[in-house]
Amino acid sequence: MEALITGVNWLAVIVGAVAAYALGAVWYGDMLFGKKWKAGIGASAVANMPMMPGMLAQAFGTFFLAWVIGVTETTNSIGLAILIGITIAALIKASGFFAGKTKYAIFVESSFVIAMVAVMILAQAVL
């Protein structure tokens, strides 16, 4: 358990998590991929769903992913960090196909994970 805490650059973890979460606002906003992504997931069917549970889950998941990237940094395992990102993206892609989302929506969601990991790795490298 100590290896998950000791040596982790917590500033980089927090900055990476906040930056990746903020990227999501842009990524899924109407100016970038939002309009077509919403159509691809059938957003009209879930338009009245509360946003807060999803946003909180995303915030926690983003923090934990940033933490994992921070742990891989302590062992100089950037390859492992990249493999983790690709694995998550593949699982999101599979989930999207099972849920009947459009290929565009699946691409937006799975590529966002890769973008998040890149931002988190960058935060670790800079800070």
ABEGO torsion letter per residue (X at the ends): XAAAABGBBAAAAAAAAAAAAAAAAAAABAABAAAAAAAAAGAAAAAABBAAAAAAAAAAAAAAAAAAAAAAAAAGBAAAAAAAAAAAAAAAAAAAAAAGBBAAAAAAAAAAAAAAAAAAAAAAAAX
